[in-house]
């Protein structure tokens, strides 16, 4: 019972944290005022004024978004990556105590991470002023893959030291 709490409770808490974050409308998570208070937006604008690309069919640039929203975009996508990196790591960590086959642990962790990312984006579709994006699922998936890979490396080295 103790092992279950130590290894599976963090996954549950992490998943609840993701669910709660996805439940909030954009206005409650708007970082633009904070970014405007702490960053020199003229400097940001001069540094990134030529950066232009498309994401989910929208142009991402200083010109189309303004400097604060442009920076917020990268913070939000970095959060997607980081949060799912953590989820992937925690899933692999939990499965490592029960399973001996690394490929099974890897695939099971990654499949569950992808499934949760998809369900999270669907959930965002029901949240006011939030948009579910397949591109975000891809960022989440890559973040989870990196987290699982880190866990694989970390726990492989721990097992070697025990032998």
N, C-alpha and C positions, 0 to 999 in steps of 0.2 A: 504494500500500500504506500509506503514511504517513497519507493522508487517512482511509482505512478505520479505522485504529487510533484516530486522533484523534476521529472522529465516531461510530464504532460500538462501540468498546470501552467507553465510558462507559455506553451503553445496556445492554450485556451485564453490566457490573459492577452497575448499578442493579437489573436484573432478578434477578440472583443474590442481591443484598441483600434484595430483597422475598421471594424464595423461601426464603431462610434464616430470615428473620423469621417467615414463615408456618409453618415447620417446627418452631418451638419451641412446646411446650405452654404454656398460659396461666400456669402456676406459675412458669415461668422469666422471664416478662415482667410479672409482677405488680408494679405500681407503688404499690400501697396503702401498704406499709411506708415507702417513701421519701416519699410525699405526707404521711403522718402525721408524719414527722420534721421536715419543712420548712414545713408550713402550719399555721396556727392553724385547726383544724377546727371549733372553736366559732364562729369568725367566718364560715367558709364556710357552716356550718349556718344561722346567723342570716341571712346574705345570700341564700341560695338555698332557704330552707325552703318557700317557696310555689311553687317551680318544679316542675311535673309535666307530663310528656308521655310518649307511647308511642313506642317504637322497636322494630321487629321483633316486635311483639306483647307487649313487656314494658314495664312502667312504669319510667320513669326519674325518680327523685326522691330527695331526701335520705332521706326516710322509708323507702322501699323498699330502698335500697342502702347507706345510710350515706354520710357526707360524703367519705371518701377514695375510695370506689368511684365516687361521682358525679363527682368531679373526674377520675378516671382514665378514665371513659367519654369525656369531652370530649377528653382528651389522645389517646386511641386513635383517635377519629374524626378529629381534627385530623391525626394521623399518616397515616391513610388518604389524606386530601385532599392533604397535602403531598408524600407519596411519589409519588403518581400525577401530581401537578402536575409534579414533576421528570421523571418518565418521559415524559409528553406533550411537555414542552419538549425533551428530548433526542431524541426521535423526530423531531419537526419539524426540529430543528437538523440531524440527519443527512440527512433527505430534501431539505433546502434546497440541499445541494451537488450533488444529482443531478437534481432536477426543477425545472422552471421554472413550473409551474402551481400557484399557491398553493392553489386549491381541492383539487387532487389531494393535495398535501402535507398539507393540513389533514385531509381525510377519511381518508387512509391512516394518519396519525398517530393520529387518534381511534379508528378501527376497531381498530388494533393495541393501543391502550391499553385499550379495552373488552375485547378478547379476552384480554389478559393479566390484567385484573381478574377476569374470570369464571374463568379457569383457576386463579388464585390462591385464590379462594374455594372452588373444588372441591378444590384441594390442602389447604386448611384442614380440609375435611371428613374427611380421613384423619389429621389431627394430633390427638393426645389432648387433650381438654378445650378444643377450638376448635370454633367453630360457623360454618359458611358462611352468610352472610347476603346476600340480594339487595340489601338496603339499603346494605350496605358497597360493593357493586358500583356502586350509584348515586353514593355519595360519591366513589369512585375515578374514576368517569366524569366527574363535575363537576370534580374536581381536575385530571384530564387535560385537559379542555376549557379550563380556565383556563391551564394550562401551555402548551398549544398556542397559545392566543390571545396569550399573552405573547411566545412565540417568533415568532409571525406579526408582531406589532407590532415587536419588536426587529429581526428580520431584514429587514423591509420598510424600516425606517429606515436600516439599514446599506446596503442596496442603493441607496437614494436618494442617500446620501452618496458612493457610488462613481461614480455617473453624473455 
